[in-house]
């Protein structure tokens, strides 16, 4: 996010109406409290997309747990190691060298 998409909390308090209009038009803002990121204001369409993604991730995690619930810890580790090795084999040499660092 660009630095100009940041706003101190005090400024937000003084100009909430203008900021709300900007967000409704599609802008996203990071609100800072004492120089630290506190929260973000995003348009509803982005919020809904994020919520949809979060729900999908929770569901896929639940399904994965169910799929592997009958495996031992060692069997799960072997599957993960195999997938990692296969993934490394598909990466480019430059990406592989970065991953090995």
N, C-alpha and C positions, 0 to 999 in steps of 0.2 A: 504494500500500500504506500502511496506517495506521502511525503511529509506534509503536503498541504491538505491531506485528508485527515489530519489530526486536529483536535480541538480541546483546549483545557476545559475542565468541568465548569469553572467559573464563567467562561465565555458561553458555554452551552446554557447555563442558567439565565444569562442575560438575553440570549437570542434564540430561545427555544423555538419560537414560531418560524423564524427563517430557516433554522436547521431542519425542522420537521418537514418543511416544504422541499428543501434540497433532497432529503432522504426519500420522500415520497416520489420525487422525480427520478430517482435511481442512484443518487450518490450514497456512498458508504463512508462512515466516519469512525475513527477510533477516538474515544474520549479518554483524556489523560487526567489523572488525579496526582498532584504533586510530582509531575514529570513522568509518572509511570502509567502504562496502559491499564485502564480500568475496565472498560467494556467497549463494545462496538454497536453502532446503530446501522442497520442495514434495511433495505427495502423488503417488504413482505415477500415478494417473489423469491428473493435470495434466501430469506429465512425459511420459507416453505421447502425450497430445494434442499437446504441443509438438514431440515427435519426429516425429509424423505430419505436422504442418504443415511442419516443416523439410524432411522428405523430399519432400513435395509441391512445395514451393518450388524445391528443387534440380531436380526432374524437369521442372517447367514452365520453368525457366530453360534447361535442356538442350534442351527442345523448341523454345523460342524461338530459341536460338542456331542450331539446325539449320534452322529455318524461314527465317531471315534470312541464312544463311551465304553465299548467292549474291548478296546485294545489296552494293552499294558503300557506303562510309561515308556518302557524301552522300545516297544513297537512304534509308538508315536514319534519318539526321537529318531528312529531309523527312517521313518517316512519323511520327516522334516529334513533330515540330513540329505536324503536322496533328492528331494525337491530343490534344496539349495544347490546341490551339485549340478543338477540339470539346468537350473537357472544360470549358474556361472558359465556353463558350457554354451549358453545362447547369447551371452553378452559379448560385446566387441572387445578386442584386446586392450584398448585404452580404458574402457570401463572396468574390465577385469583387474587391471593393475591398480586402479583407484580403489576398488573394493577390497583388494588384498592389503592395502596400507593399514 
